[in-house]
């Protein structure tokens, strides 16, 4: 009986952590899907990973990928793309850090924000690029 109680207690304590890990893994999968689509110039698939608010700003996939190509070049074309820490932001969602080296060898950090859509799927709500300290403009 004690063994069962101990197992239930362990499962009860591990449940939320596993859910958090699952959410972070799902968020990373959305980012990876978008980045892979960008690498193929697959605008519709890349666009589909964006949250509705982003899609309202860029009402079609061609406008969206054009914006990424011009304003997020390190994400659009890169040498390396490595996931870092993912942080839960409570009800608001997840912030996922990514270390990027662009096509010219310059290091960046991308901070992706993600939230669950009305259908429960994770969608990208934003991306902030930060150039590594000490790199030239």
Secondary structure, DSSP 8 states (H G I E B T S, - for coil): -HHHHHHHHHHHHHHHHHHHHHHHHHHHHHHHHHHHHHHTT-HHHHHHTB-HHHHHHS-SHHHHHHHHHHH-HHHHSEEEEEEEEEEE-GGG-EEEEEEEEETTS-EEEEEEEEEE-TTS-EEEEEEEEEE-TT---
